[in-house]
Amino acid sequence: MKVALIQSAPKLSRSNLADVLALVESNKSADVVVFPELALSGYLLQDKLYEDAWKIDELDDLKKASEACDIVIGAALWDEGHVYNSALYFSQGQLLHIHHKNHLPTYGMFEEGRYFSAGNEIISFQTPHGNAVMVICEDVWRAETMAEIAASDAEVVYVLAASPARDFTEEGISIESQWDALLKSTALLSHNYVVFVNRVGFEDGLGFWGGSRVISPMGKIEQRLSLFECEEKICSLDGRLKKLGRYLVKNR
């Protein structure tokens, strides 16, 4: 299975859709193309949220593009009268699954709880490339999320993020090492591949650090993208590792 990590810098504009379609076209040799959190919308929408949030029927171009490869992408999305921070999975011309972010940070620099409604479930779903789970950024910082993923029948976990850079030290960015611990724990506890795609760029003083990566079911970083730069990379996931993880769980 080949997965394209698209470490992009979305704008606070609906013009992101045209950019996304171009990136899908240039990476359609992958089986799945994965974008960051709110890649269709930008992060700091604030009072523009209700004007710029997408309706599902406005995303038919993504359905069409998914006839060539599956697409995982983040968007501000209208759903039954509420606006959610959502992850969407498109495949074979259809929208297969939507995950609404469960945990909306409202501390420090974050204000998501003021603007978005919160989802309340994490569900695995079937794709042409195995069962999958999608979660968004803060979701992973909760023990209950890891427990739900580990209890599911997923084989791949897609983590979409818009994580700002903070806590710079001589050794690097503390937030990167914290994310590493969370992603490796998720992979090891669930015996799944974890595909983490984080955005880059700047919005109103916030700088996003990127560093997207693929973690194997054994907790090893197999691929890592650069910090602070837009980058695209197609990576291969080894299905044998997923099967080994399942075997180990059954035989404990």
N, C-alpha and C positions, 0 to 999 in steps of 0.2 A: 504494500500500500504506500503510495506516494502522497505526501502532504506538503502543500506550499504555505510557508509562513509569510504573511504580508505585514511587515512592520511599517505602518504608514503614519502620516501626520494629518489626520482629518481637519477640515476647516469647519468653522461655525456657519455652515451653509449647506443647502440642499444640492449644491454642485458636487458633493462627494459621490453621489450615485454615478455620475459619468466617469469619475476617476476610478471607482471600484470596478465598473464594467470593463474599463481598459486594462486594469490589473488582472482581472479574471481571464481576459482574452490572452494576455501574454504568459499566463501560468496554467493554461488549460491542459497541459500535458500531465498535470498532477491529478490524482483521484479526488482530493479534497483541497480547496483553497480556503485558508483561514485568516480572517481579519480581526482587528482588535475590538474592544468594547466601544460602542457608540461610533463606529467607523463611518456610519452613514449620516451622522448628526453633529459631531464635535461634542466636547465634554461639558463646557461651561455655558450651556444654553440658558439657564436661569429663566427669566421672564419670556424669552423667545421660545421656550419649550413647546407651549401649546400651539404656536403658529407653525413651528418647523417639524414637529413630530410626524412620523410617517403613518399612513394607513396601509393596511396589507394590500389593498387593491392598487396602490401606487407603486408596487414593487414587482409588477409583472415582468419587467426587463430582467430582474434577477432570476425569476422562474425560467425564463427563456435561456439565460446564460447557463443555468444549471443543467441544461441538456448535454453540455460538453463535460462538465465536472461538477462535483458537489461544492456548495458554498456555505461556509459558516461565517456569520457576520453580526455585529452589534448595531443596534439602532434604538432611538427613542421611538416608541411605537404606541399608537392608539389601539386599545383593545377594550371593547365593551364600555366605552365612556371614560376610561382611565388611561393615563400615559405611563408606560413602564420603560425601564431600562432593560432592553431585551436582547437575547441572542436568538438568531434565526438560522435554521438549517434547511437549505434548498437542495433538491436532488431530482434529476430526471424530469425537470419541468414543473415540479411541485414544491410547495412549502411543506416539509415533513414534520417539523417540530418548532415550537417556540418555548424558550425558557425566559421567564420574567425574574430579574434579579431579586433574590429573597431579602438580602441584608443591605440596607441603604445607609452608608456612613453619614453621620451628621456631627462629626467631631473635627476639631482643628480646621483644616482648609476645606473640608467636605460639607456640602449642603444638599446632598441628594434627597434626603428625607423630606425636605421642604417642597420638592417639586414632583418627584416620581411617586407612584403607588408601588407597593412592594408585592412581589409574588410570594407564594407560600408552599411551593413544592419543587422537588428535584426528581425528574423522571428519566429513566433510560428509554431509548427508542431505537428501533431498527433502522439501519441504513444499508445501502448496497455493500458497505465495507465493514460490517460488524455493528454490534450494538454500541451506542454512544451515550454520553452524558455531556451536557453543556452547563457551565457555571460562569459567573461573572465576578471577577475581582474580589470584593469584600466577602462574597459567599465562601471563599476558600479559607478565610480567616476564622472560621467557626468549626468547632469540633463536631457539631451535629452534621455539618455538610460532609466531612470526611466519612463519618459513619454511614450516611445515606449512600454515598458513592460506593463504599466498600460492600454494602449490603446489596447493591444492584447487580444486574447481569451485564453491565457495561464492559467493553473491552478497550475503549478509548475515551479519555476525558479531555474535553476542549475547555480551556480556561481563557476567557477573553478579558483583557485588562486595560485600564487607563490609569496606571500607577505613576504618580508624580515622583520625581527625584527628591530625596531629602536625606538628611543625616550623612553628610559627606565626611569621610575620615581619610587618613593616610592610606588605609588598606582598600578604599573604594567607597561604594555607597552601601550604607547599612541596610537599606530597604532591599537591595538585591540579595544579600545573604539571608535575610528573613524570608523572602519569597522562595529562595532555594530550599530552605528547610521545609516550608509548607508544601511545595510541589513534590519534593522527594518523599515526604511522608505520605502524601496522597497516592503516589505511585506504588510505594511499598505496601501500604495498608490495603489497597484495592487490587494490586497486581495488574494494573492497567498502564498503558502508555498515557502520559500526560503531555498535551500539546498546549503550550502557554504562548499567547501572542499579546504583547504589550505595545502600546502606541508610542510615538515620539512626537517632537514638536513642542510649541509653546502656545499657551492660551492665558491671557490676562495675568502674566507673572508666574504661572505654573509651567514647569518644564517636565516632560515625560521621558523616562529613561530608556525605554525599549528593552533590549536584552532578552528578546523572545527566545524560547528554547523548547527542546523535546527531551523529556525524561523517560527512560525505559522503565518497564515494570520492575526492574531490579534497582531502581533509584539512581541510575547513571545518567548524566547529561550526555546525550548523543549528539546534539546540535545546539549551538548557541549563536545568536545573532549579535551584532555590534551594539554598543551603547549610543544613544542619542542620534542615530542616523537612520533614515529610511533604508530599508533593505528587504529584498525578497529572496527566499531560498526554498528549494524543493528538497525534502528529506524523505528517506525511506524508513518505514516502520517494519520491524521484523516480527511477523505473525507468530513465529516459533516461541518467542519470549512470552507472548500473551498466553499461549497454550501451556507453557511450563509453569507460569504463575498459577493458572487454574488447577494444574495437577498438584502443586504444592499445597494449595488450600484444601483440596479434597482429601489429601493423605496426611494431614497433621494429626 
